[in-house]
Amino acid sequence: MSYNFNTVTDRHGTNCIKTDLAVVRGKPADVLSLWVADMDFPTAPAILEALHNRVNHGIFGYSCLDDEFFAALKNWMQTEHDFSPDRRDLVTTPGVVFGISCAIKACTKEGDAIIIQTPVYYPFKNMIELNNRKLVTSSLYERDGKYFIDFEDFEKKIIDNNVKLFILCSPHNPVSRVWTREELQKLNEICLRHNVVVFSDEIHNDFVYEPNKHTVFSNLSPEAAENSIVSMSVSKTFNLAGLQFSTNFIKNPVLRNKFKIEKDKTGYDEPSLMGLTAALAAYKNGKPWLLDLHRHLQDNITFLRSFLAENLPKVRLIEPEGTFLLWLDFSALGLSDSEIDDIIVNKAKVWLDRGTMFGPEGEFYQRINVATPRPVLEDALNRISEAFKYV
């Protein structure tokens, strides 16, 4: 069975932040939104069927994990990521960012330093600062259209600031890197050497393009497993963010208990019933849909690459190794960052994520979400091309 990802679904009036918050956030009412990282497709039919069956049952009481769920989860992790988690290591949270906040409070105290690699997903910074911790950044560097880790700078920053926690983005958002096992091992060795716990956000792990391969951080070594919290979710993979369900794997029992205590302090207990229902269906029956989705995303990336070459040759695509979020470099246009953003938003009437949201290294960049039907992507790119035609 093949699935159609080119049917346009109107999301206006559905409490969708991508469309229904445009004016509230200072954007034109008719802006075309390709910013936030959810997809513009209905989820897999197998998931919809499971949710309909749950709704028809009619009772929405407190929920719990069972053997069927963990067996499906473990099979998915083993098949897709060569990862075999133990059930005792699993802690659920409403989302990965919720897990980050729990990890910050479990592994550090107010005033402690936490390191991230910028440009990076902006809630990392927000969670660190809102929890009154010291933000430390180690910039990735770009060479020949690919981003790399500055390991010397990373280790120096850890030593100089007595860093206690490292929040890793793997695969990386927004620069679309899928870190190699060797790169991750170097990070692991540095963190072990300096007693830095690793929180590995692996929410994009099901979007990796050949020949790249995702490595689960805790698979690096027994020591890495004991020193890390690995967070994943079906929310990105199957477009289920609104159902509020993610999984965290914590091998170290002391660290796991601290994490659970911080989770308990929030008052959050049982997992979302609909999130659990959807996740089970995804793990058991979602793979055919995901395979077709991968083909659609790669076709969209190919289309975007060709469109830029023909119509916006000064806009450079950082070639993606994973994720459906592409990093575009507008610096060759010779405009300021503010001018670039103003033209895209107010002239082209397209809403992307401005690069500086991810750190100062994002100046002149914009992040575009290509998990959308082709007609929507084509419309957005045509609008941007027309807006910059006489610049």
Kinemage of the C-alpha trace (Angstrom):
@kinemage 1
@onewidth
@group {chain A} dominant
@subgroup {mainchain}
@vectorlist {calphas} color= white
{ca met a 1} P 0.000 0.000 0.000
{ca ser a 2} L 1.261 3.486 -0.827
{ca tyr a 3} L 0.299 6.658 1.018
{ca asn a 4} L -0.417 10.082 -0.453
{ca phe a 5} L 1.548 12.905 1.152
{ca asn a 6} L 0.638 15.548 -1.434
{ca thr a 7} L -2.950 16.174 -0.381
{ca val a 8} L -3.176 19.592 1.259
{ca thr a 9} L -5.014 19.595 4.592
{ca asp a 10} L -6.222 22.962 5.881
{ca arg a 11} L -5.040 23.298 9.478
{ca his a 12} L -6.587 26.705 10.155
{ca gly a 13} L -9.083 26.722 13.002
{ca thr a 14} L -7.764 23.493 14.533
{ca asn a 15} L -5.842 25.050 17.457
{ca cys a 16} L -2.688 24.616 15.403
{ca ile a 17} L 0.179 26.868 16.501
{ca lys a 18} L 1.667 26.651 13.007
{ca thr a 19} L -1.314 28.464 11.492
{ca asp a 20} L -3.583 29.845 14.218
{ca leu a 21} L -0.976 31.880 16.115
{ca ala a 22} L 0.362 33.824 13.139
{ca val a 23} L -1.222 37.194 13.956
{ca val a 24} L -0.648 36.735 17.699
{ca arg a 25} L 3.064 36.309 16.977
{ca gly a 26} L 3.242 39.336 14.694
{ca lys a 27} L 3.013 37.603 11.331
{ca pro a 28} L 0.646 38.436 8.452
{ca ala a 29} L -2.718 36.693 8.653
{ca asp a 30} L -2.149 35.053 5.253
{ca val a 31} L 1.392 33.871 5.976
{ca leu a 32} L 2.371 30.383 4.786
{ca ser a 33} L 3.863 28.515 7.744
{ca leu a 34} L 6.840 26.184 7.404
{ca trp a 35} L 8.463 26.870 10.747
{ca val a 36} L 7.513 24.673 13.727
{ca ala a 37} L 8.647 21.039 13.537
{ca asp a 38} L 5.423 19.159 13.039
{ca met a 39} L 4.175 17.742 9.735
{ca asp a 40} L 1.288 18.794 7.515
{ca phe a 41} L 0.039 15.239 6.963
{ca pro a 42} L -2.511 13.131 8.839
{ca thr a 43} L -0.751 10.438 10.841
{ca ala a 44} L -0.587 6.791 9.745
{ca pro a 45} L -3.973 5.065 9.160
{ca ala a 46} L -3.043 2.314 11.642
{ca ile a 47} L -2.640 4.966 14.336
{ca leu a 48} L -5.895 6.685 13.417
{ca glu a 49} L -7.695 3.337 13.615
{ca ala a 50} L -6.277 2.651 17.072
{ca leu a 51} L -7.297 6.113 18.278
{ca his a 52} L -10.814 5.725 16.854
{ca asn a 53} L -11.156 2.388 18.642
{ca arg a 54} L -10.044 4.005 21.890
{ca val a 55} L -12.541 6.854 21.442
{ca asn a 56} L -15.326 4.382 20.700
{ca his a 57} L -14.548 2.567 23.937
{ca gly a 58} L -15.618 5.791 25.595
{ca ile a 59} L -13.684 5.657 28.867
{ca phe a 60} L -10.658 7.908 29.285
{ca gly a 61} L -9.443 7.147 32.778
{ca tyr a 62} L -5.942 6.784 34.191
{ca ser a 63} L -3.526 4.806 32.038
{ca cys a 64} L -0.465 2.610 32.484
{ca leu a 65} L 2.137 0.830 30.396
{ca asp a 66} L 1.729 -2.912 29.850
{ca asp a 67} L 3.721 -5.837 28.459
{ca glu a 68} L 2.309 -5.380 24.960
{ca phe a 69} L 3.498 -1.781 24.819
{ca phe a 70} L 7.012 -2.502 26.019
{ca ala a 71} L 7.374 -5.484 23.674
{ca ala a 72} L 6.373 -3.289 20.709
{ca leu a 73} L 8.673 -0.480 21.831
{ca lys a 74} L 11.622 -2.834 22.298
{ca asn a 75} L 11.063 -4.504 18.945
{ca trp a 76} L 11.045 -1.092 17.218
{ca met a 77} L 14.230 -0.009 18.974
{ca gln a 78} L 15.993 -3.274 18.179
{ca thr a 79} L 14.892 -3.320 14.544
{ca glu a 80} L 15.364 0.354 13.741
{ca his a 81} L 18.256 1.362 16.012
{ca asp a 82} L 20.001 -1.794 17.222
{ca phe a 83} L 19.025 -0.707 20.730
{ca ser a 84} L 17.720 -3.165 23.308
{ca pro a 85} L 16.448 -1.257 26.362
{ca asp a 86} L 15.504 -2.863 29.658
{ca arg a 87} L 11.999 -2.178 30.886
{ca arg a 88} L 13.227 -0.932 34.251
{ca asp a 89} L 15.201 1.818 32.462
{ca leu a 90} L 12.101 3.372 30.887
{ca val a 91} L 10.578 6.592 32.242
{ca thr a 92} L 7.820 8.313 30.276
{ca thr a 93} L 7.297 12.075 30.102
{ca pro a 94} L 4.839 14.281 28.181
{ca gly a 95} L 7.645 15.365 25.868
{ca val a 96} L 11.394 15.526 25.395
{ca val a 97} L 11.628 19.133 26.607
{ca phe a 98} L 9.785 18.149 29.794
{ca gly a 99} L 12.459 15.451 30.186
{ca ile a 100} L 15.219 18.001 29.687
{ca ser a 101} L 13.832 20.095 32.523
{ca cys a 102} L 13.661 17.016 34.777
{ca ala a 103} L 17.261 16.132 33.883
{ca ile a 104} L 18.462 19.665 34.612
{ca lys a 105} L 16.961 19.539 38.098
{ca ala a 106} L 18.096 15.954 38.698
{ca cys a 107} L 21.721 16.466 37.641
{ca thr a 108} L 22.486 20.046 38.658
{ca lys a 109} L 21.677 22.710 41.196
{ca glu a 110} L 20.935 26.391 40.630
{ca gly a 111} L 23.994 28.190 39.310
{ca asp a 112} L 25.611 25.055 37.872
{ca ala a 113} L 26.837 25.150 34.288
{ca ile a 114} L 25.233 23.218 31.427
{ca ile a 115} L 26.736 23.042 27.943
{ca ile a 116} L 25.027 22.928 24.533
{ca gln a 117} L 26.340 23.017 20.958
{ca thr a 118} L 25.009 25.999 19.059
{ca pro a 119} L 23.260 26.627 16.755
{ca val a 120} L 20.786 24.260 18.357
{ca tyr a 121} L 17.087 23.728 19.160
{ca tyr a 122} L 16.201 26.826 21.193
{ca pro a 123} L 14.286 25.159 24.079
{ca phe a 124} L 17.656 23.805 25.277
{ca lys a 125} L 18.723 27.356 26.119
{ca asn a 126} L 15.297 28.249 27.478
{ca met a 127} L 15.180 25.306 29.888
{ca ile a 128} L 18.685 26.015 31.188
{ca glu a 129} L 17.985 29.681 31.862
{ca leu a 130} L 14.454 29.211 33.218
{ca asn a 131} L 15.854 26.734 35.742
{ca asn a 132} L 18.455 29.288 36.848
{ca arg a 133} L 21.463 27.400 35.548
{ca lys a 134} L 24.500 28.842 33.775
{ca leu a 135} L 24.370 28.524 29.998
{ca val a 136} L 27.634 27.497 28.324
{ca thr a 137} L 27.837 27.183 24.557
{ca ser a 138} L 30.354 25.482 22.292
{ca ser a 139} L 29.829 26.512 18.676
{ca leu a 140} L 29.700 24.002 15.880
{ca tyr a 141} L 31.727 25.123 12.880
{ca glu a 142} L 30.838 24.840 9.215
{ca arg a 143} L 33.265 23.745 6.533
{ca asp a 144} L 32.355 23.115 2.894
{ca gly a 145} L 28.662 22.918 3.666
{ca lys a 146} L 28.900 20.569 6.651
{ca tyr a 147} L 28.985 21.221 10.390
{ca phe a 148} L 31.545 19.761 12.772
{ca ile a 149} L 32.203 19.646 16.514
{ca asp a 150} L 35.081 21.669 17.926
{ca phe a 151} L 36.196 19.070 20.463
{ca glu a 152} L 39.010 21.216 21.855
{ca asp a 153} L 36.641 24.102 22.539
{ca phe a 154} L 34.018 21.722 23.945
{ca glu a 155} L 36.402 20.249 26.494
{ca lys a 156} L 37.924 23.607 27.405
{ca lys a 157} L 34.478 25.078 28.088
{ca ile a 158} L 33.640 22.116 30.316
{ca ile a 159} L 36.832 22.547 32.338
{ca asp a 160} L 36.671 26.337 32.566
{ca asn a 161} L 33.034 26.359 33.708
{ca asn a 162} L 32.937 23.150 35.764
{ca val a 163} L 30.078 21.912 33.583
{ca lys a 164} L 27.785 19.295 35.123
{ca leu a 165} L 25.414 18.418 32.259
{ca phe a 166} L 25.641 18.275 28.453
{ca ile a 167} L 22.450 18.426 26.375
{ca leu a 168} L 23.163 16.722 23.051
{ca cys a 169} L 21.000 17.015 19.934
{ca ser a 170} L 21.371 13.805 17.912
{ca pro a 171} L 20.481 13.946 15.031
{ca his a 172} L 21.112 17.648 15.171
{ca asn a 173} L 18.453 20.314 14.752
{ca pro a 174} L 18.848 22.652 12.862
{ca val a 175} L 22.073 21.766 10.986
{ca ser a 176} L 20.806 18.283 10.015
{ca arg a 177} L 23.931 16.393 11.070
{ca val a 178} L 23.768 12.714 11.955
{ca trp a 179} L 26.761 12.377 14.233
{ca thr a 180} L 29.066 9.472 13.485
{ca arg a 181} L 29.806 6.871 16.123
{ca glu a 182} L 33.365 8.237 16.266
{ca glu a 183} L 32.170 11.780 16.939
{ca leu a 184} L 29.809 10.611 19.653
{ca gln a 185} L 32.535 8.481 21.212
{ca lys a 186} L 34.817 11.526 21.467
{ca leu a 187} L 32.039 13.464 23.207
{ca asn a 188} L 31.428 10.517 25.491
{ca glu a 189} L 35.101 10.264 26.467
{ca ile a 190} L 35.291 13.973 27.266
{ca cys a 191} L 32.140 13.847 29.391
{ca leu a 192} L 33.306 10.741 31.272
{ca arg a 193} L 36.685 12.339 31.875
{ca his a 194} L 35.081 15.367 33.522
{ca asn a 195} L 32.042 13.766 35.202
{ca val a 196} L 29.521 15.442 32.900
{ca val a 197} L 26.167 13.667 32.547
{ca val a 198} L 24.776 13.501 28.992
{ca phe a 199} L 21.144 14.109 28.070
{ca ser a 200} L 20.800 12.882 24.488
{ca asp a 201} L 17.771 14.254 22.629
{ca glu a 202} L 17.243 11.686 19.868
{ca ile a 203} L 13.735 12.685 18.813
{ca his a 204} L 14.740 12.856 15.114
{ca asn a 205} L 16.343 9.402 15.118
{ca asp a 206} L 13.845 7.912 12.648
{ca phe a 207} L 14.774 10.487 9.984
{ca val a 208} L 18.245 9.537 8.773
{ca tyr a 209} L 19.251 9.519 5.102
{ca glu a 210} L 21.600 6.961 3.601
{ca pro a 211} L 24.482 6.330 3.921
{ca asn a 212} L 24.291 7.911 7.381
{ca lys a 213} L 23.450 5.822 10.442
{ca his a 214} L 22.117 6.957 13.787
{ca thr a 215} L 23.902 5.714 16.901
{ca val a 216} L 21.968 5.610 20.171
{ca phe a 217} L 24.246 7.322 22.697
{ca ser a 218} L 23.922 4.635 25.352
{ca asn a 219} L 25.000 2.033 22.785
{ca leu a 220} L 28.504 3.530 22.706
{ca ser a 221} L 29.700 1.633 25.773
{ca pro a 222} L 28.524 0.420 29.174
{ca glu a 223} L 30.054 3.577 30.646
{ca ala a 224} L 28.087 5.757 28.246
{ca ala a 225} L 24.872 3.967 29.210
{ca glu a 226} L 25.559 4.565 32.915
{ca asn a 227} L 26.276 8.260 32.330
{ca ser a 228} L 23.376 9.227 30.076
{ca ile a 229} L 19.679 9.850 29.677
{ca val a 230} L 18.470 9.009 26.169
{ca ser a 231} L 15.173 10.590 25.138
{ca met a 232} L 13.071 9.561 22.125
{ca ser a 233} L 9.497 9.934 20.944
{ca val a 234} L 7.122 8.898 18.194
{ca ser a 235} L 5.869 12.484 18.161
{ca lys a 236} L 8.228 13.588 15.375
{ca thr a 237} L 8.206 10.282 13.507
{ca phe a 238} L 4.426 9.973 13.238
{ca asn a 239} L 3.282 13.583 13.737
{ca leu a 240} L 1.859 13.064 17.230
{ca ala a 241} L 3.289 16.009 19.187
{ca gly a 242} L -0.121 17.070 20.465
{ca leu a 243} L -0.636 13.718 22.193
{ca gln a 244} L 2.177 14.423 24.686
{ca phe a 245} L 4.121 11.177 25.056
{ca ser a 246} L 7.846 10.449 25.057
{ca thr a 247} L 10.220 7.796 26.346
{ca asn a 248} L 13.425 8.256 28.345
{ca phe a 249} L 15.930 5.462 28.915
{ca ile a 250} L 18.110 5.730 32.019
{ca lys a 251} L 20.359 2.761 32.790
{ca asn a 252} L 21.935 4.174 35.956
{ca pro a 253} L 19.502 3.466 38.859
{ca val a 254} L 20.695 6.419 40.942
{ca leu a 255} L 20.282 8.834 38.031
{ca arg a 256} L 16.958 7.251 37.104
{ca asn a 257} L 15.613 7.700 40.628
{ca lys a 258} L 16.672 11.355 40.706
{ca phe a 259} L 14.962 11.911 37.359
{ca lys a 260} L 11.774 10.220 38.568
{ca ile a 261} L 11.721 12.378 41.697
{ca glu a 262} L 11.897 15.558 39.612
{ca lys a 263} L 9.143 14.245 37.368
{ca asp a 264} L 7.008 13.431 40.420
{ca lys a 265} L 7.509 16.930 41.808
{ca thr a 266} L 5.649 18.339 38.803
{ca gly a 267} L 2.529 16.373 39.684
{ca tyr a 268} L 2.704 14.459 36.414
{ca asp a 269} L 2.022 10.752 36.891
{ca glu a 270} L 0.185 8.505 34.414
{ca pro a 271} L 1.035 8.813 30.707
{ca ser a 272} L -1.412 10.321 28.239
{ca leu a 273} L -3.902 7.599 27.300
{ca met a 274} L -4.177 8.767 23.696
{ca gly a 275} L -0.423 9.236 23.446
{ca leu a 276} L 0.138 5.702 24.718
{ca thr a 277} L -2.484 4.301 22.333
{ca ala a 278} L -0.928 6.078 19.361
{ca ala a 279} L 2.614 5.057 20.286
{ca leu a 280} L 1.655 1.390 20.562
{ca ala a 281} L 0.007 1.461 17.128
{ca ala a 282} L 2.997 3.287 15.664
{ca tyr a 283} L 5.521 0.768 16.972
{ca lys a 284} L 3.415 -2.209 15.859
{ca asn a 285} L 2.044 -1.081 12.507
{ca gly a 286} L 3.551 2.261 11.476
{ca lys a 287} L 6.586 1.164 9.465
{ca pro a 288} L 5.000 0.992 5.955
{ca trp a 289} L 3.676 4.537 6.323
{ca leu a 290} L 7.063 5.755 7.553
{ca leu a 291} L 8.873 4.224 4.582
{ca asp a 292} L 6.595 6.090 2.178
{ca leu a 293} L 7.059 9.263 4.213
{ca his a 294} L 10.843 8.936 3.872
{ca arg a 295} L 10.474 8.770 0.095
{ca his a 296} L 8.281 11.861 0.085
{ca leu a 297} L 10.716 13.814 2.257
{ca gln a 298} L 13.670 12.883 0.080
{ca asp a 299} L 11.698 13.904 -3.015
{ca asn a 300} L 10.934 17.250 -1.373
{ca ile a 301} L 14.602 17.745 -0.508
{ca thr a 302} L 15.577 16.982 -4.104
{ca phe a 303} L 12.944 19.432 -5.336
{ca leu a 304} L 14.142 22.169 -2.959
{ca arg a 305} L 17.764 21.625 -3.957
{ca ser a 306} L 16.917 21.953 -7.671
{ca phe a 307} L 14.647 24.937 -7.068
{ca leu a 308} L 17.398 26.836 -5.278
{ca ala a 309} L 19.911 26.088 -8.039
{ca glu a 310} L 17.540 27.382 -10.712
{ca asn a 311} L 15.817 30.262 -8.943
{ca leu a 312} L 17.800 31.259 -5.842
{ca pro a 313} L 21.411 30.336 -6.641
{ca lys a 314} L 22.767 32.595 -3.891
{ca val a 315} L 20.822 30.707 -1.217
{ca arg a 316} L 22.864 27.727 -0.040
{ca leu a 317} L 21.396 24.498 1.277
{ca ile a 318} L 23.335 22.759 4.026
{ca glu a 319} L 22.980 19.193 2.799
{ca pro a 320} L 20.845 17.258 5.300
{ca glu a 321} L 21.994 13.945 6.735
{ca gly a 322} L 18.795 13.609 8.760
{ca thr a 323} L 15.606 15.332 10.022
{ca phe a 324} L 12.980 17.088 7.880
{ca leu a 325} L 14.285 20.528 8.914
{ca leu a 326} L 16.615 22.142 6.385
{ca trp a 327} L 19.158 24.882 7.088
{ca leu a 328} L 19.370 27.601 4.435
{ca asp a 329} L 22.182 30.151 4.174
{ca phe a 330} L 21.097 33.549 2.770
{ca ser a 331} L 24.378 35.341 3.517
{ca ala a 332} L 25.467 35.635 -0.128
{ca leu a 333} L 22.558 37.992 -0.814
{ca gly a 334} L 24.473 40.779 0.914
{ca leu a 335} L 21.568 41.763 3.157
{ca ser a 336} L 21.399 42.081 6.920
{ca asp a 337} L 19.795 39.312 8.916
{ca ser a 338} L 16.855 41.576 9.742
{ca glu a 339} L 16.375 42.488 6.083
{ca ile a 340} L 16.362 38.824 5.070
{ca asp a 341} L 13.773 37.943 7.690
{ca asp a 342} L 11.593 40.942 6.869
{ca ile a 343} L 11.504 40.082 3.166
{ca ile a 344} L 10.619 36.444 3.857
{ca val a 345} L 7.885 37.238 6.376
{ca asn a 346} L 6.360 40.464 5.083
{ca lys a 347} L 7.031 40.380 1.350
{ca ala a 348} L 7.032 36.669 0.564
{ca lys a 349} L 4.583 36.043 3.415
{ca val a 350} L 6.298 32.816 4.434
{ca trp a 351} L 7.001 31.965 8.072
{ca leu a 352} L 10.276 30.107 8.606
{ca asp a 353} L 12.356 29.860 11.763
{ca arg a 354} L 14.907 32.673 11.823
{ca gly a 355} L 18.404 31.294 12.299
{ca thr a 356} L 19.320 33.478 15.266
{ca met a 357} L 16.662 31.696 17.333
{ca phe a 358} L 19.131 28.806 17.487
{ca gly a 359} L 22.071 30.964 18.555
{ca pro a 360} L 24.137 33.834 17.134
{ca glu a 361} L 25.797 31.357 14.757
{ca gly a 362} L 22.457 31.262 12.913
{ca glu a 363} L 22.804 34.814 11.577
{ca phe a 364} L 21.782 34.934 7.879
{ca tyr a 365} L 20.229 31.452 8.099
{ca gln a 366} L 16.622 30.300 8.044
{ca arg a 367} L 15.231 26.863 8.934
{ca ile a 368} L 12.539 25.431 6.664
{ca asn a 369} L 10.315 22.434 7.385
{ca val a 370} L 9.875 20.240 4.273
{ca ala a 371} L 7.435 17.784 5.909
{ca thr a 372} L 4.597 19.224 3.899
{ca pro a 373} L 2.752 18.434 0.650
{ca arg a 374} L 4.683 19.363 -2.495
{ca pro a 375} L 2.162 22.058 -3.543
{ca val a 376} L 2.724 23.850 -0.220
{ca leu a 377} L 6.511 23.654 -0.484
{ca glu a 378} L 6.411 24.825 -4.092
{ca asp a 379} L 4.155 27.752 -3.192
{ca ala a 380} L 6.489 28.797 -0.361
{ca leu a 381} L 9.609 28.615 -2.515
{ca asn a 382} L 7.949 30.525 -5.350
{ca arg a 383} L 6.927 33.258 -2.929
{ca ile a 384} L 10.481 33.511 -1.555
{ca ser a 385} L 12.010 33.505 -5.037
{ca glu a 386} L 9.685 36.263 -6.213
{ca ala a 387} L 10.355 38.360 -3.095
{ca phe a 388} L 14.121 38.269 -3.621
{ca lys a 389} L 14.011 38.616 -7.410
{ca tyr a 390} L 15.009 42.266 -7.500
{ca val a 391} L 17.216 42.345 -4.404
